[in-house]
Amino acid sequence: MPVTNGLACSEVCKPTAEALSQLQLTSLKNANIYKAQRSVQPIMAVGLAAMGVSILYSDARSLMGWVALVLGGLLALSLVVASRRKQ
């Protein structure tokens, strides 16, 4: 019996096969989100740090510049730690 992106052996198995098919589709969508995060997060880290440096260049006492610089550094550090744990 056909189900979304798959087959079921009988009417009894059809709900389970449909649920598994939906789970597979969701997993594939999540994998694409994960791939996007791997490229967006480093860009965000560099952007925050650059914004902080830019603000501090114009006003060394700016709290916002220090916050952006620290957040960019922390994000970059967390990405490095996370990548080392996966290896």
Sine and cosine of phi, psi and omega as CSV:
sin_phi,cos_phi,sin_psi,cos_psi,sin_omega,cos_omega
0.00,0.00,0.74,-0.68,0.01,-1.00
-0.96,0.27,0.64,-0.77,0.17,-0.99
-0.76,-0.65,0.09,-1.00,0.02,-1.00
-0.84,0.54,0.89,-0.46,0.02,-1.00
0.81,0.59,0.63,0.78,0.03,-1.00
0.02,-1.00,-0.19,-0.98,0.00,-1.00
-0.70,-0.71,0.49,-0.87,0.12,-0.99
-0.86,-0.50,0.54,-0.84,-0.05,-1.00
-0.97,0.23,-0.43,0.90,-0.01,-1.00
-0.39,-0.92,0.08,-1.00,0.04,-1.00
-0.90,0.43,-0.53,0.85,0.01,-1.00
-0.91,0.41,-0.64,0.77,-0.04,-1.00
-0.99,0.11,-0.21,0.98,-0.11,-0.99
-0.84,0.54,-0.72,0.70,0.02,-1.00
-0.88,0.47,-0.64,0.77,0.02,-1.00
-0.92,0.39,-0.69,0.73,0.02,-1.00
-0.90,0.44,-0.62,0.78,0.04,-1.00
-0.90,0.43,-0.69,0.73,0.01,-1.00
-0.89,0.45,-0.67,0.74,0.03,-1.00
-0.90,0.43,-0.62,0.79,0.03,-1.00
-0.89,0.45,-0.70,0.72,0.03,-1.00
-0.90,0.43,-0.62,0.78,0.04,-1.00
-0.89,0.46,-0.66,0.75,0.04,-1.00
-0.89,0.45,-0.69,0.73,0.01,-1.00
-0.89,0.46,-0.67,0.75,0.03,-1.00
-0.90,0.44,-0.66,0.75,0.02,-1.00
-0.88,0.47,-0.66,0.75,0.02,-1.00
-0.90,0.43,-0.65,0.76,0.04,-1.00
-0.90,0.43,-0.66,0.75,0.01,-1.00
-0.91,0.42,-0.57,0.82,0.03,-1.00
-0.89,0.45,-0.62,0.79,0.04,-1.00
-0.93,0.37,-0.59,0.80,0.06,-1.00
-0.90,0.44,-0.67,0.74,0.01,-1.00
-0.88,0.48,-0.67,0.75,0.03,-1.00
-0.89,0.46,-0.64,0.76,0.01,-1.00
-0.91,0.41,-0.64,0.77,0.00,-1.00
-0.89,0.45,-0.59,0.81,-0.02,-1.00
-0.89,0.46,-0.45,0.89,0.02,-1.00
-0.99,-0.14,-0.49,0.87,-0.05,-1.00
-0.97,0.24,-0.65,0.76,-0.06,-1.00
-0.88,0.48,-0.71,0.70,0.07,-1.00
-0.89,0.46,-0.59,0.81,0.04,-1.00
-0.90,0.44,-0.65,0.76,0.04,-1.00
-0.90,0.44,-0.66,0.75,0.00,-1.00
-0.89,0.47,-0.73,0.69,0.01,-1.00
-0.91,0.41,-0.66,0.75,0.01,-1.00
-0.89,0.46,-0.70,0.72,0.03,-1.00
-0.89,0.45,-0.71,0.70,0.00,-1.00
-0.89,0.45,-0.67,0.74,0.02,-1.00
-0.90,0.43,-0.64,0.77,0.04,-1.00
-0.89,0.45,-0.67,0.74,0.04,-1.00
-0.88,0.48,-0.70,0.71,0.02,-1.00
-0.89,0.45,-0.67,0.75,0.00,-1.00
-0.89,0.46,-0.70,0.71,0.01,-1.00
-0.91,0.41,-0.68,0.73,-0.01,-1.00
-0.93,0.37,-0.47,0.88,0.04,-1.00
-0.90,0.43,-0.61,0.79,-0.01,-1.00
-1.00,0.09,-0.49,0.87,0.01,-1.00
-0.49,-0.87,0.99,-0.17,-0.10,-1.00
-0.90,0.43,-0.28,0.96,-0.02,-1.00
-0.99,-0.12,0.08,1.00,-0.07,-1.00
-0.94,0.33,0.86,-0.52,0.03,-1.00
-0.91,0.42,-0.63,0.78,-0.01,-1.00
-0.88,0.47,-0.62,0.79,0.03,-1.00
-0.90,0.45,-0.69,0.72,0.02,-1.00
-0.92,0.40,-0.63,0.77,0.02,-1.00
-0.89,0.45,-0.73,0.69,0.01,-1.00
-0.89,0.46,-0.67,0.74,0.00,-1.00
-0.90,0.43,-0.71,0.70,0.00,-1.00
-0.91,0.40,-0.69,0.73,0.02,-1.00
-0.89,0.46,-0.67,0.74,0.06,-1.00
-0.88,0.47,-0.68,0.74,0.03,-1.00
-0.91,0.42,-0.67,0.74,0.02,-1.00
-0.91,0.41,-0.65,0.76,0.04,-1.00
-0.90,0.44,-0.69,0.73,0.03,-1.00
-0.89,0.46,-0.68,0.73,0.01,-1.00
-0.89,0.45,-0.67,0.74,0.01,-1.00
-0.91,0.42,-0.57,0.82,0.04,-1.00
-0.92,0.39,-0.63,0.78,0.02,-1.00
-0.91,0.41,-0.71,0.70,0.00,-1.00
-0.89,0.46,-0.70,0.72,0.00,-1.00
-0.89,0.45,-0.63,0.78,-0.01,-1.00
-0.94,0.35,-0.55,0.84,0.03,-1.00
-0.95,0.32,-0.54,0.84,0.03,-1.00
-0.93,0.37,-0.51,0.86,-0.03,-1.00
-0.97,0.26,-0.36,0.93,-0.06,-1.00
-0.99,0.17,0.00,0.00,0.00,0.00
